[in-house]
């Protein structure tokens, strides 16, 4: 497997396009993107667990009930959640895409991101979607169009082999605020030319989302609109993957590379973030316990603010573990901080160590820092991703609507 | 019942004192306080639920096992949590208070607040506690000494009648960061001259803490050191309250006034807070559901940041309700914002209303704002308190240790 260029257009037979159609107030920012496969795809998706689900989520679930899709339409600027005419407008958005791309409306995945509670300007989509230029090497423009408070375009693609055949898989995503376990306003679209059944795709996507996207936390809020959709058009020509085995494993490895890379990019681009914070917990009683502890650490406002200040305040790490509700022996905790500048142990057996504050500061001043917690309960180990809490987070969210 | 002056010295027979003994680096900030009753008290307390418990919490539990106490010693500047020699130093702190005040060490409540993981400078306490001046009208100085990042002194007292006898009750507390359901670094000390059994006190304190202190949330972190202790010396001379009835009810009302007032003061003085945010949820299926929803709203970084910006972004309120895990009909939600400037409905039946943005801005620009959520499930209703998320929260917590 190797990393390649091309994002959602890296796989054979996928076109993308984007434009400004007028949903956003901005006169320059693109607000509509589409992705189209040359032929029908097997499709799988995972969705937000928020009880309040946006209309496009409900509609996409309906459309993917048969495991088939051909196109994606995504708008930014309006979430079409808790909004008047929500389902009606989501259907009109799907129909507009279907007309523009010459496919069936039932084969269109619809996703929206932006402000909640306002009527979607679906007329703008209907008026302009037909004039969108769809091209085979156009992933970047689509990745840009789905950004909201994101500061960086998020894209990745890989080449891998299944059954001796070269396949490609690539993805784009957006997400920077409202990110939490169980998919906070995160939209991710992954395409592949590998042939695989919808059932196997769904299984792989669920498993990978659980250990990548669902282990990202930025601010503890989970959005109404999150979705990760995966389309496979089979154009690579491999024998269709219909069960576990070497080919399925290769597919999963490719998917893991894509989802972990996008998850890290989302965490590192958390609203206002100045650094990516990785938290690894090992030696926990089991994976569930490890995850609960790691997420509690990554979600703690106090830990996040300390990371912003490059302050080796490990007491807050222990404190966050303590209120997580997960059982562990408080007398057996080791905490280390690490980055490319090195690593430093700050707590052993639940007690503070004398450590070099200058070295700790240098380690924590990097753009990627890691909190490593080791317990002595068992073999449970996980890695979660988050970011620091900064002035800019407050600024961005103090008046998002204006 | 009426509000009076005097804090923890409002009740007969309670002295207080405070000093700078040298635990903090600051050359001016007081860091040690004591409270002393002229005679033995019945005592009750509630503690943090954090799995990582500071040594003074463990020691105080031990000392209050018999329901009796006479004095309180509190230091700020060091939490004595996850610290070397934790239990040993907590015991030495109790012994120092006992020597200074002429009481038994087992009758001393010990509380600490400050940085985690560093050895408590107990020698400074041992050296200086004996010279602390204890006075009958000295609550304010004790209230000041227990402050950490608090910006306001928090104190309240009331006069009430039990069995025809005038009684007094007063409290001081500290708390501004790491405040969350289940007592985040909050220390509260309440004294009364009312005669009441330890059992009845404990019951009343548990019930009141549940609906006041435990409904405050500032940043979702729960501290290792939280404690609320209640001392009753019986010097008012009323017939001892030993069961439910009119006297118990009067006692609970007084206690409710004290704890609710202190809870609101803690929320309004949350780290960096510019305003007190009250969230009322009514019409929920039951009280537990209402509480879960209200706390989810109060804890949401996005809601808190919107309140900072006086932005009527009610979609975030619905979103926070949605990920709370509590069941409710999303189509039956009404959201209003209110303050002394008036009230405004922004969402009905789960859908946005057209509303006057200028009026909403004016309402939310006040120092006390309320989010009112009404459901149609049943009779569950609660009020929770929190604060906005500001630049100053990040600043305060970015480098707390220095």
Interface residues (C-beta under 8 A of the other chain):
Chain A: X49 X50 X51 X52 X53 X79 X81 X82 X83 X84 X115 X116 X117 X118 X177 X178 X180 X182 X219 X220 X221 X222 X223 X224 X299 X300 X301 X302 X305 X306 X308 X309 X311 X313 X314 X315 X316 X318 X319 X320 X321 X322 X323 X324 X327 X328 X330 X347 X350 X351 X352 X389 X390 X391 X393 X394 X395 X396 X397 X398 X399 X400 X401 X402
Chain B: X49 X50 X51 X52 X53 X79 X81 X82 X83 X84 X115 X116 X117 X118 X177 X178 X180 X182 X219 X220 X221 X222 X223 X224 X299 X300 X301 X302 X305 X306 X308 X309 X311 X313 X314 X315 X316 X318 X319 X320 X321 X322 X323 X324 X327 X328 X330 X347 X350 X351 X352 X389 X390 X391 X393 X394 X395 X396 X397 X398 X399 X400 X401 X402
